[in-house]
Amino acid sequence: MITVKQYKEICDQIVDAIEIDGHVLASSEEQGMKKLKDKDGIRLVAVYPSYHFDGSTDAYKDMHEILFFMVTRQIEGADDETELKQYNDSQEALIRLKEYLFGEDNNYCRLFPYLDIRSVLIDPEHNIFGGYIGWSMKFVC
């Protein structure tokens, strides 16, 4: 089971490795909104993992459900081109995150060795955390 302290350390490593502006940890959208406030730049919002177990009573494995958001502050009243740029910038950061997590580049390490690649789901996000846009990534490991 990943402790919240370990999870924070993992997020610190991610921020350094993929060169984004920072991260916040949250258990809900409301908490994420309060922690983000008006922060600029590309931010990782890491939702505290939920857990379930696989196997039987005498032989089980911890399974973590991880949810990351890669977001940037939405520019109100922006034209389509500006919005597209914001989605593109946050998507580029998400691609670096994916490469880092999946170990697709020799410079990156694999933080979640039991990641189930079939569980990965990436979605665009709009107006989350009180005015941010970007992408979410959910997976089980």
SULVENWO-V98671 format. One record per residue. N is the residue number from 1. PSI is psi as a letter, one per 20 degrees, with the letter a starting at -180 (none if undefined). D_LAST is the distance of its C-alpha to the last C-alpha in whole Angstrom. Layout:
n | psi | d_last
N | PSI | D_LAST
N | PSI | D_LAST
This chain:
n | psi | d_last
1 | p | 11
2 | p | 11
3 | r | 14
4 | h | 16
5 | g | 18
6 | h | 15
7 | g | 13
8 | g | 17
9 | h | 17
10 | g | 14
11 | h | 16
12 | g | 19
13 | g | 18
14 | g | 16
15 | g | 20
16 | g | 22
17 | h | 20
18 | j | 20
19 | m | 24
20 | r | 23
21 | i | 26
22 | a | 23
23 | r | 21
24 | q | 21
25 | p | 18
26 | q | 19
27 | i | 18
28 | r | 20
29 | h | 22
30 | g | 25
31 | g | 24
32 | g | 23
33 | g | 26
34 | h | 28
35 | h | 26
36 | h | 26
37 | d | 30
38 | k | 32
39 | p | 30
40 | r | 30
41 | a | 28
42 | p | 25
43 | q | 22
44 | p | 19
45 | o | 18
46 | o | 15
47 | p | 14
48 | p | 14
49 | q | 10
50 | r | 11
51 | q | 10
52 | r | 10
53 | q | 11
54 | p | 11
55 | b | 14
56 | r | 18
57 | h | 19
58 | i | 20
59 | n | 17
60 | r | 14
61 | p | 10
62 | p | 8
63 | p | 6
64 | p | 5
65 | o | 7
66 | p | 8
67 | o | 11
68 | q | 13
69 | p | 17
70 | o | 19
71 | r | 23
72 | q | 26
73 | p | 29
74 | p | 31
75 | o | 34
76 | p | 37
77 | j | 39
78 | q | 38
79 | r | 39
80 | h | 36
81 | g | 36
82 | g | 35
83 | g | 32
84 | g | 31
85 | g | 31
86 | g | 29
87 | g | 27
88 | g | 27
89 | g | 27
90 | h | 23
91 | g | 22
92 | h | 23
93 | h | 21
94 | h | 18
95 | g | 19
96 | h | 19
97 | g | 15
98 | g | 14
99 | h | 16
100 | g | 15
101 | h | 11
102 | i | 11
103 | k | 14
104 | i | 17
105 | p | 20
106 | h | 21
107 | i | 21
108 | q | 18
109 | r | 15
110 | o | 12
111 | h | 10
112 | n | 6
113 | h | 7
114 | k | 5
115 | p | 4
116 | o | 6
117 | h | 9
118 | i | 10
119 | i | 9
120 | p | 10
121 | p | 13
122 | p | 15
123 | q | 18
124 | q | 22
125 | q | 23
126 | p | 26
127 | l | 28
128 | r | 25
129 | k | 25
130 | k | 29
131 | k | 30
132 | q | 27
133 | r | 26
134 | c | 23
135 | q | 19
136 | q | 16
137 | p | 13
138 | p | 10
139 | r | 7
140 | p | 4
141 | none | 0
